[in-house]
Amino acid sequence: QKKIKAAPKKNAPVTNVSFFKPGDAKIMAVVNGDAISSSDVESYAKLFMLNTGVPLNNKTKPMIINKVLQTAIDEKIKRQEAEKNQIMVSDKELNEAMKHYETVRKMPKGSLQKLLKQKGINENVLKQQIKTEILWARLIRRKMASDSYVTQREVEDAIKRSQEDMSSPKYRVSEIVIPEIRPANTFLILSAR
């Protein structure tokens, strides 16, 4: 008897493939001195395919590589900016976020690591993406909070101006327009003079 293999689903993402030739490691981008390698891009691409369900073919491969390279560059910049502003994420917070990732996707507890390994995806890529999201959110919150911070002196000045304004007399002034009505023969009278 012949064994028949089940054909893979047409739209199922193939994540256990290589985007680059073995031994063809190269630097894809450098962001403020930090390199992004072809290996990094490949890991990002596999994770992208897993998350989106985009299949790998000759048409999608360049789009996937460009998309994930841009994502990797953006994430590097965000992490560098967070580091410059001394914003941190603890390992405990990162582990909680990974658990939340599983919960939101209705995955059995602890199955994420197995899935990533099965698909040939480096777990650190997902951790870096989640960490970057947390860092960036904290940086934005900090920046917005510092921009909207009102000092005690500013509050006191506003109260003082308000009190001074209340002690001066106020007048309600409005304009009244009364149209001049001329009789039709006014022009004739004026021109007869």
C-alpha positions in Angstrom: 0.0 0.0 0.0 1.1 3.5 -0.8 1.2 6.1 1.9 -0.3 9.4 0.8 1.0 12.6 2.3 -1.5 15.3 3.1 -0.8 18.3 0.9 0.0 21.5 2.9 -2.7 24.2 3.0 -2.1 26.6 0.1 -2.3 29.7 2.3 -0.4 28.3 5.3 2.7 30.3 6.0 6.0 28.4 5.6 8.3 29.4 8.4 10.8 26.6 8.3 12.5 28.0 5.2 15.6 30.1 4.6 15.4 33.5 3.1 19.1 33.7 2.4 21.6 31.1 1.3 23.4 29.2 4.0 26.7 30.8 4.9 25.5 34.0 3.2 25.3 36.0 6.4 25.6 39.7 5.8 24.8 43.0 7.4 21.5 44.3 6.2 21.5 47.7 8.0 23.4 49.6 10.6 21.4 51.8 13.0 23.6 54.3 15.0 26.4 51.7 15.1 24.1 48.6 15.8 24.1 46.1 13.0 21.0 44.2 11.7 22.1 40.9 10.1 20.5 38.8 7.5 19.9 36.2 10.3 18.0 38.9 12.3 15.9 39.7 9.2 15.2 36.0 8.6 14.0 35.5 12.2 11.8 38.7 11.9 10.4 37.4 8.6 9.5 34.0 10.0 7.7 35.7 12.9 5.9 38.0 10.6 4.7 35.1 8.5 3.5 33.3 11.6 1.6 36.3 12.9 0.1 37.4 9.6 -0.4 34.1 7.7 1.3 35.7 4.6 2.6 32.8 2.5 6.2 32.8 1.2 6.5 32.9 -2.6 8.5 34.8 -5.2 5.9 37.6 -5.1 5.8 38.0 -1.3 9.4 37.4 -0.4 10.8 40.9 -1.3 7.8 42.5 0.4 8.3 40.5 3.5 12.0 41.2 3.6 11.5 44.9 3.1 8.7 45.1 5.7 10.6 43.2 8.4 13.9 45.1 7.7 12.0 48.4 8.2 10.5 47.0 11.4 13.9 45.9 12.7 15.3 49.3 12.0 12.4 51.1 13.7 12.7 48.8 16.7 16.4 49.5 17.0 15.8 53.2 17.0 13.1 52.9 19.6 15.3 50.7 21.9 18.2 53.2 21.5 15.9 56.1 22.4 14.5 54.3 25.4 18.1 53.4 26.6 19.2 57.0 26.1 16.2 58.0 28.4 17.1 55.3 30.9 13.9 53.4 30.5 14.0 49.7 31.4 11.9 46.6 31.3 12.6 43.9 33.9 12.8 40.2 33.0 9.8 39.6 35.2 7.8 42.2 33.2 8.9 40.7 29.9 8.0 37.2 31.0 4.5 38.5 32.1 4.1 40.1 28.7 5.0 36.8 27.0 2.3 35.0 29.0 -0.1 37.7 28.1 0.8 37.2 24.4 -0.2 33.5 24.8 -3.4 34.4 26.6 -4.5 37.0 24.0 -4.0 34.4 21.3 -5.8 31.7 23.3 -2.8 29.5 23.3 -2.3 26.8 25.9 0.0 27.9 28.7 3.7 27.3 27.7 2.9 26.4 24.1 4.4 29.6 22.6 8.0 28.5 23.1 7.2 25.1 21.5 5.5 26.8 18.5 8.4 29.2 17.9 10.9 26.3 18.1 8.8 24.2 15.7 8.6 27.0 13.2 12.3 27.8 13.4 11.8 31.2 15.0 14.3 32.6 17.5 12.3 33.3 20.7 14.5 36.3 21.4 13.1 38.1 18.3 9.6 38.0 19.8 10.9 39.0 23.2 12.7 42.0 21.6 9.6 43.0 19.8 7.5 42.9 22.9 10.2 44.6 25.0 10.4 47.4 22.4 6.6 47.9 22.5 6.8 48.2 26.3 9.8 50.5 26.2 8.3 52.8 23.6 5.0 53.1 25.4 6.8 54.1 28.6 9.0 56.6 26.7 5.9 58.2 25.1 4.1 58.3 28.5 7.1 59.9 30.1 7.5 62.5 27.3 3.8 63.4 27.4 3.8 63.6 31.1 6.8 66.0 31.1 5.1 68.1 28.5 1.9 68.4 30.4 3.4 68.9 33.8 2.2 72.2 35.4 4.4 73.6 38.1 3.1 75.1 41.4 4.4 78.5 40.3 2.3 78.3 37.1 -0.8 77.5 39.1 -0.2 80.4 41.5 0.3 82.8 38.6 -2.9 81.7 36.9 -4.9 82.2 40.2 -3.3 85.6 40.7 -4.2 86.8 37.2 -7.8 85.5 37.7 -8.2 87.4 41.0 -6.8 90.6 39.5 -9.1 90.2 36.5 -12.1 89.7 38.9 -11.3 92.9 40.8 -11.4 95.2 37.8 -14.8 96.6 36.5 -16.3 94.8 33.5 -18.4 96.3 30.8 -20.6 94.4 28.3 -20.3 96.4 25.1 -22.1 95.6 21.9 -22.8 97.4 18.7 -26.3 98.4 17.6 -26.8 99.1 13.9 -29.7 101.2 12.8 -30.1 101.3 9.1 -30.8 104.7 7.6 -34.0 104.7 5.6 -34.1 107.2 2.8 -37.2 108.0 0.9 -37.0 107.2 -2.8 -37.2 110.9 -3.7 -34.2 111.9 -1.5 -31.9 111.7 -4.5 -34.1 114.1 -6.4 -34.2 116.6 -3.6 -30.4 116.6 -3.2 -29.7 116.9 -6.8 -32.2 119.8 -7.3 -30.3 122.1 -5.1 
